[in-house]
Amino acid sequence: MFHKLKNMNELTENKDYKKLIENIGFVYYKARNKIISAINVEMLDAYWKIGKNIVEFEQKGKIKAEYGKKLLINLSKDLSIKYGKGFSRSNLQYMRLFYIHYPIRQTMSGK
């Protein structure tokens, strides 16, 4: 059908071409949204596991530890140096709290 068109203006005004653009856009945005959703689920899982590691290390399963604040400061510094952003003391505290509030992990899709 497109070979009969004389120039680009005719192509961009063509209904079939406009539908092609819409279809490609739909596929692209649907895939992008699935990727974002999958990343979010994986990040939540990682945050839960990080919180679990912190709790198990510093607290041996207890809700409070005497040296928890110092540990988070040191972890924040060392993890940030090694892995970059995302490991502030407050982020680590949130990850730890996430695990404490939800100690039994279920799949994120189940929530």
N, C-alpha and C positions, 0 to 999 in steps of 0.2 A: 504494500500500500504506500509506503513512504517514498519509494522510487519515483512515483508520479509527481511528487511535490517539487516545485521549481526553486524554492529558496528556503532559508531558515525561518523566515517570518511565517510562511505557510505551515511549516512544521510545528512551530510553537503555538499556533492557533488551532491546530488539528485536535479534534476531540479524542481520538485514539491516543495521540501522543500525550495529551494532558492526563489521560487515564493511566498511561504507562508511568508517568511521573508520580502520580498518586499511589499506584501499586508498589513501586519501588520504595517510596517514602514510608508506606505502611509496614512493609517487610523490615526496613531499616529500624524504624522506631520500636517495633515489636521486639526485635532482637536486642536492641539497646536496653529496653526496659527489663528484659529477662536477665541480661548481663548484670545490670545494676542490682536487681533483686538477688541474684545468686551471690554477688559480691557482698551485699549486706548480710545475708545469712552466714556466709563464711566468716565475715568480720565479727559478728555476734558470737559465733562459735569460738573464734580465736580469743576474744575478750574474756569469755567465760573460762576458757582453759588457762589463760594467763592469770586470772583471778584465783583459780584453783591452785595453780602452782605457788602463788604468793602465800595464800592461806596455809597450804600444807607445809611450806617451808618455815614461815615465820610463826605460825600459830599452832602447828601440830593439831589442827582441827578445832581449836578453840576460837571463840568469837573475838577475843582481844589478846594482844601480845604486848609485852612491856616495851619492846624495841621496834615496834612496827613503823613508826614515823621515820626513824633513822634508816631503816631498811628501804623504805620507799624513796627516800632522798637519794641514797646510794644507787639503787636500781635505776632510778630515773636518769641519773648522770651516766651510768655505764651503758644502759640500753640506748640512750640517745646518741652517745659517741659511736656505738657499734652499728645501730640500725637506723638512726635518723629521727625525724619527728614522730610524735605520737605517744611518747613515753614520759610525759610530764608527771610529776608527783601526783597531781590531781587526777590525771587519766588513770594512773595505776591504782589510785584509791578507788575510783569508780569501777574499775575492773574487779578489784577485790570485793567491793560491795555487791556487785552484780552476782558474783559467785556465792557470797554469803546469803543473799536474798533468794537465790535459786540454786541451792546446792544439788538438787537432783535435776540433771539435764535431760530435757526431752528435745526432740527435733524442733527446730524453729518453725517449721511448717505446721507442726501440731499445736502451736500456740495461737 
